[in-house]
């Protein structure tokens, strides 16, 4: 592999712009080709970031020209791009969620393993060093026996949502778009406690649905097989923040901005608070030299060089991608409790 990957971009929308800016800022590879449904958009993307506009997915997926693709199209379109790349031996970084169905996610992971080709689900926050620090706190039993997780991702923006979030056919709703953040945090803690992501019970305790019948605000209570309890919230109606709280017998761990830890223009920075039962608090700042998208691209480049097929835990690996897909599907398909 070349020292810096040649990237193909599928879906040159807002998130792809963020990703491409990180590639350029940190010199983590070059944009080689871009495909999107709208010719004007892909051509404008190439003018800004380089590369050639491709008029089809097949035209983008050229081994020897593209080393890895970044898939940032609407959720239901992910599978086609991921499958096409893997069949050609081209590595994939796919925005979350990988697909809108657990069976489809598992099928793509199985294909990547058969093809011996790297496949990464893009949960960018897991590349920040505060996650490694959190793993150490949990291994060291800093707050004793852990029994509960509370995780939230919520922004009040219901009046300004794009079509893909409002449309059921595009995988709309808050659960698939942002609910995976709190789900993945709960799965992370469950695995640190020796769990395998198995769920004993899930209850949707509150929900707000749009006039097109997609959920825009949902709250779930989960009990894992390990005994861990979780309260998960995702919302486009409420400013819930981006935090994680882990309750233990000897205190509480709080990551105030776990899912967006490097938003320094808004005063956010990675940190872990240890709060004792007497109310005392010790904060451990955890900063990074680049944004989460940059750290993610850097990790993918290193995985390509070492010929790995997946990220290594505590980043989201294939085992967690399968568990995530299943739990998101259960949450989305469970009706609101009476």
Secondary structure as the mmCIF struct_conf table of DSSP 4:
data_model
#
loop_
_struct_conf.conf_type_id
_struct_conf.id
_struct_conf.beg_label_comp_id
_struct_conf.beg_label_asym_id
_struct_conf.beg_label_seq_id
_struct_conf.end_label_comp_id
_struct_conf.end_label_asym_id
_struct_conf.end_label_seq_id
BEND BEND1 UNK A 3 UNK A 4
HELX_LH_PP_P HELX_LH_PP_P1 UNK A 5 UNK A 5
STRN STRN1 UNK A 6 UNK A 10
BEND BEND2 UNK A 11 UNK A 11
BEND BEND3 UNK A 13 UNK A 13
HELX_RH_AL_P HELX_RH_AL_P1 UNK A 14 UNK A 26
TURN_TY1_P TURN_TY1_P1 UNK A 27 UNK A 27
STRN STRN2 UNK A 30 UNK A 35
BEND BEND4 UNK A 37 UNK A 37
HELX_RH_AL_P HELX_RH_AL_P2 UNK A 39 UNK A 49
BEND BEND5 UNK A 51 UNK A 51
STRN STRN3 UNK A 52 UNK A 53
BEND BEND6 UNK A 55 UNK A 56
HELX_RH_AL_P HELX_RH_AL_P3 UNK A 57 UNK A 60
TURN_TY1_P TURN_TY1_P2 UNK A 63 UNK A 65
BEND BEND7 UNK A 67 UNK A 67
STRN STRN4 UNK A 68 UNK A 71
BEND BEND8 UNK A 73 UNK A 73
HELX_RH_3T_P HELX_RH_3T_P1 UNK A 75 UNK A 77
HELX_RH_AL_P HELX_RH_AL_P4 UNK A 78 UNK A 87
TURN_TY1_P TURN_TY1_P3 UNK A 88 UNK A 89
STRN STRN5 UNK A 91 UNK A 95
BEND BEND9 UNK A 96 UNK A 98
BEND BEND10 UNK A 100 UNK A 101
HELX_RH_AL_P HELX_RH_AL_P5 UNK A 102 UNK A 115
TURN_TY1_P TURN_TY1_P4 UNK A 116 UNK A 116
STRN STRN6 UNK A 119 UNK A 122
HELX_RH_3T_P HELX_RH_3T_P2 UNK A 124 UNK A 127
BEND BEND11 UNK A 128 UNK A 128
HELX_RH_AL_P HELX_RH_AL_P6 UNK A 129 UNK A 139
TURN_TY1_P TURN_TY1_P5 UNK A 140 UNK A 143
BEND BEND12 UNK A 144 UNK A 145
STRN STRN7 UNK A 146 UNK A 154
HELX_RH_3T_P HELX_RH_3T_P3 UNK A 158 UNK A 160
HELX_RH_AL_P HELX_RH_AL_P7 UNK A 163 UNK A 166
HELX_RH_3T_P HELX_RH_3T_P4 UNK A 168 UNK A 170
TURN_TY1_P TURN_TY1_P6 UNK A 171 UNK A 171
BEND BEND13 UNK A 173 UNK A 173
HELX_RH_AL_P HELX_RH_AL_P8 UNK A 174 UNK A 174
HELX_RH_PI_P HELX_RH_PI_P1 UNK A 175 UNK A 179
HELX_RH_AL_P HELX_RH_AL_P9 UNK A 180 UNK A 192
TURN_TY1_P TURN_TY1_P7 UNK A 193 UNK A 194
BEND BEND14 UNK A 197 UNK A 197
STRN STRN8 UNK A 199 UNK A 209
TURN_TY1_P TURN_TY1_P8 UNK A 211 UNK A 212
BEND BEND15 UNK A 213 UNK A 213
STRN STRN9 UNK A 215 UNK A 224
TURN_TY1_P TURN_TY1_P9 UNK A 225 UNK A 226
BEND BEND16 UNK A 227 UNK A 227
STRN STRN10 UNK A 229 UNK A 235
BEND BEND17 UNK A 236 UNK A 238
STRN STRN11 UNK A 241 UNK A 241
BEND BEND18 UNK A 242 UNK A 242
STRN STRN12 UNK A 244 UNK A 248
TURN_TY1_P TURN_TY1_P10 UNK A 249 UNK A 250
STRN STRN13 UNK A 251 UNK A 255
TURN_TY1_P TURN_TY1_P11 UNK A 256 UNK A 257
BEND BEND19 UNK A 258 UNK A 260
TURN_TY1_P TURN_TY1_P12 UNK A 261 UNK A 262
HELX_RH_3T_P HELX_RH_3T_P5 UNK A 264 UNK A 266
TURN_TY1_P TURN_TY1_P13 UNK A 267 UNK A 267
STRN STRN14 UNK A 271 UNK A 275
TURN_TY1_P TURN_TY1_P14 UNK A 277 UNK A 278
BEND BEND20 UNK A 279 UNK A 279
STRN STRN15 UNK A 281 UNK A 285
BEND BEND21 UNK A 289 UNK A 290
HELX_RH_AL_P HELX_RH_AL_P10 UNK A 292 UNK A 305
TURN_TY1_P TURN_TY1_P15 UNK A 306 UNK A 307
BEND BEND22 UNK A 309 UNK A 310
TURN_TY1_P TURN_TY1_P16 UNK A 313 UNK A 314
BEND BEND23 UNK A 315 UNK A 315
HELX_RH_AL_P HELX_RH_AL_P11 UNK A 318 UNK A 333
BEND BEND24 UNK A 334 UNK A 334
HELX_LH_PP_P HELX_LH_PP_P2 UNK A 335 UNK A 335
STRN STRN16 UNK A 336 UNK A 336
HELX_LH_PP_P HELX_LH_PP_P3 UNK A 337 UNK A 337
#
